[in-house]
Every structure is written in C-alpha cells, then in structure tokens.
Amino acid sequence: MTIIYRKSKEGDSKIIKELVGKRFGNRDAYNITDNLDGRYLLAFDEDKLIAMTGIIDGGYYNAPEIGWTCIDKEYEGNGIITLMLSQLLKDVKSDVYCSCWRLGYNNKVNLDYQMKTLGFEPAIYERIRFNSKYNNCSSICVNYKEGCFCCEDLYIRKYKEDNE
C-alpha cells in the first residue's frame, strides 16, 4: 500500500462527501465541502480517498480547530490519521481545539489514541449530546439505533515551545 497525501481542491467535493457519508452519514447541512481549496489534508491509496483531516481558523473557539476527520474503516489502525494530524500540527504555534465524538455508551472518543499521542487534553466533557429519543438523527447518522445517543467532548492542545 502506497499512500499519497495532498491538500484538497474544489473538485474533491464528491469523494469527500462519499467518505464522510460512509463513516458518519449525510452531513450536507454542515458545509463540509465549502471552500475546499487547501482546507483538508487528504490521503489516497491509488485514486481512492481513504482519509481526511484539516485545521481551520476562525471557527467556534479561541484558536484553530481540527476539522472533519475520518478514515475508511478498512484502513483504521495503521497510524494514518495520527501521521496526518502531526503533519498539520507541526507548524501551528497556538493552542488547537478538537471536537471529538463518541457513541454514548463508549467512554473513549473516536480520536482517543490521537488525542493522547498528540498532547491533547479534555476541556469540556459532553459539550454536545444527541439522543435519538429527542433528536431526529436517523436520517443523517450511520450509527443510528433506537435509543442511541452520542456526545461531543472538546479537547485542547495547549501550545508549548516543546510541541515543536
């Protein structure tokens, strides 16, 4: 397997929607394909998009934020996301936030390994919580089951000179 990395470009909308759709469900309402030119770091196995992540400035927080991050299930556990995030973080000279999701019955966020490895710490536990009993999530979530819930925990990587 030879993985090629490159920044996203405007023509990548379809493949990004497909990857995000496989892992999360329909996220069209979340503007994931707006302003694609350079927004994400993409990983390809030949011409198949297998992973994506990015860092955006000017989001909800007082510092840059890691944006949509996902990997094709068949490529999980190979260090691809950790490598991609470490590449993006190496030149950031400020704090960085990351919204990490987890299924409600799991005490570890989806990016647990990456958060620990890259020096992130929990900032707000259950910043957002969706419950299928109250939220209409069945049409947008691939993990939907009756009675399920999910949570977003906010993480922060405090900038220190030795992060470099």
N, C-alpha and C positions, 0 to 999 in steps of 0.2 A: 504494500500500500504506500503510494507516494502522495502526500498531501501538499496541495498548493494553497497558499494564502494570498488574499488580495483584499483591497478595500472595495466596498460596494459601489455600484454605479446605478444610474437611473434605470437602466434596462433590467435590473435584477428583481424587480417587484414580484413577478410571478413565482420565481423559485423561493424567494424569502417567504411569501405567503404560504407556499406548499410546506416548507419545513416547519414554520411556526404552527400551521394548521395540524400537522401530524402530531406535534408534541403538546400543544395547548388547546387547539380548537380554533374556531373562527375569531380572529382578533382585528377584523377590518375597522371596527369602531375606535381602535386605539392608535391609529396613524402610524403603524409600524413601517409603512413603505413611503412615508413622506420624506422629502429631501434626502434621497438615498446616496447622493454623490459623496462618498467618503464617510458615511455615517456608521457603517459596520465594518468589522474585520470578518471576512468570510473564509471558510475552509472548504476546499473541494477535493474529492477523490475522483480523479479524472475530471469529467464535467458535471459530476453530481455534487450539489451543495450538501455538505454534511454537518456544518456547524456555523454559528454566527454569534457575535457579541459586539459591543461597542461602548464607548463612553461619550455621554452627551453633557454639554454645559448648558446652564440656563434652564434646568428642569425645576422640580419642586423643592429642591434642597439648597443649602448654602454653599454647595460645592458641586463639582461634577458627579454624575451618576452613571453607573454601569447600566446600559440599556438592555433591550431584549437579548437574552442569551439562551440558546438551545442547541442541542446536538441530536442528530439522527440516532435513534435508540441502538442501532447495530454498532455504532462507533463509541458508545459510552465506555468509560473506564480505561481509556488509552492516553489520558493526560492532555487531550486536545484543547479543551476549554481552559484548563489551568495554564497551558502554554500561551494561548491567545490572550487571556487576561493579563498575564505577566508581561507580555509584549506591549499591550496598551497602557499598562500602569507604569512602565519604566520611566516615562518622561513626564508624568504628572507630579507636579510639585505643590500639591494641596491635598486636603482631605478628599476622600472619594466615598460616595454612598452607594449602596446596592440594596434594592428591594428584592428580597428572596422569598419565594413562595414555597409552601409545603402543604401537603394534604393534612387536614386537621388531626388525623389520628397518628401522624408521624411527628416525632419531636425534633427531627432533623430537616432543615430546609434542603431544597433540591441542590443548591450550591454549597452544601456544608463543607465538603473537602476543600473546595476552592477558597472559601471564606477563611478557614483555619490556615491553610497553606500560605495565603497571600496577606495575612496580617489583619484581616477584618475582625471586628468585634460587634456583638449585638448592641443596637442602640435603642430600638423600640420593639418589644415583643407584641405580636398580633396588632400591628399598626392598622391593618385592614383584615376583616374577616367576612367571608361569604358563606352562607348556609343555604343549601338547596330548599330548605323548608320556607325560607323567606325571600331568597334571591332567585331570579329567573336565570339560571345558569345552564340549563340543559341544552340550549341551542348553541352555546359557544364553547363548552368545555368537553374535552375528550375523556376526562376522568370522572364525569358526572355519574353518580349513582343516587338513588333516592335516599335522602337523609345524610348526604355527604356534606362536608364543609372544608374550606381551605383558608389559609391565613398567609398574610404577608408580614414577614419580620424584616425590619430595617437594620442594615449593618453599616458600619462606618470603618474606613481605614484612615486612621489619623496620620497626617503627614509628619514624617520624621526624616532627618537627613540620612539616617541609615536605611531607609526604604530603598535607596538607590542602588 
